[in-house]
């Protein structure tokens, strides 16, 4: 049997890494971050336990990469859903709605992620985060930003703050109000994106 080509090996590594990321998402959602072990993740992914350490330096790094992958996939799906659009304002509205939707679709995962960012390891740079960052930068450019490198970090900070506010135990803010504040900040019409079914909060313009 001839040896596998470099491209085949690269594809196998990519699939193996993605199985570990998906297993992390599933297990943390089911059992929480602390109760999920690297061994559990490897078993769920059908991978050798040594592969986890090969791809990721630790569980916190693995979690952040897994969450960034979910965020990237969610954001991409929101931006590219039908009907497709190149309108920058509509795309920014879709981006905001996509990220806010994570607070309802993946609350346990996102709480663990936000808590991890505040730990000593801080914010992890990884391929998944870079893909997410590229989409957000592209969104700001299409929106019409004259200084993407300054406006992208602000957008990221505002979205992270909104996610944190929506998930804060005991003091969570209403997602529709957070959406309205973000839309007002970027001068977006409420009807853009995917407006929540309950409508616009009365306390906000």
C-alpha positions, 0 to 999 in steps of 0.5 A, a space after each residue: 500500500 502506497 503512503 498517504 499523500 500530504 493532502 490526505 494526511 492534512 484532511 485527516 488531521 483537520 477532521 480529527 481536530 474538528 471531531 474533538 471540537 464538536 465533542 467539547 461543545 456537546 459535553 460541556 453543554 451536557 455536563 458543564 466545563 468542570 465536569 468534562 474531562 479531556 478523556 471524556 472528550 477524546 472518547 466522545 470524538 473517537 480519538 486517542 487521548 494523546 491526540 487532544 494534547 497534540 492539538 491543544 495545550 490544555 482544556 481551556 484552550 480546547 474550549 475556547 477553540 470549540 466556542 470560536 468554531 461555533 461562533 464562526 459557523 453561526 456567524 457564517 450561516 447568519 450572514 449567508 442565509 437566503 436571501 443572500 445580500 451584499 448590503 453592509 447594513 443588513 449584514 451587520 444586523 445579521 452578524 449582531 443577531 447571529 452572535 446574540 442567538 448564541 446566548 439562547 442556543 448555547 447558554 452553558 457553553 457561552 458562560 463557560 467561555 466568558 468565564 475562561 476569558 477572564 482566567 489567567 490564560 486570557 484570550 486564546 488565539 487559534 485558527 477558529 478565532 482567526 476565521 471569526 475575526 475575518 468575518 467580523 472585520 469583513 462585516 465592518 468593511 462592508 458596513 462602510 467603516 473607514 477604519 476597520 482595524 479600530 472599529 472591528 475591536 469595538 464591535 467585538 467588545 460590544 458583542 462580547 459585552 452583550 453576550 456577558 450581560 445576557 448570560 449574567 446569572 441573577 442579573 441577565 438582561 433581555 436580549 431584545 433590549 441588548 439588540 436594540 442598544 446595539 442597533 442604535 449604536 450602529 444606526 440600524 433599523 430594527 427590521 433588519 437582520 432577524 428581529 425577535 418575535 416579541 417586537 421592539 422594546 417599548 423603553 427604547 427608540 
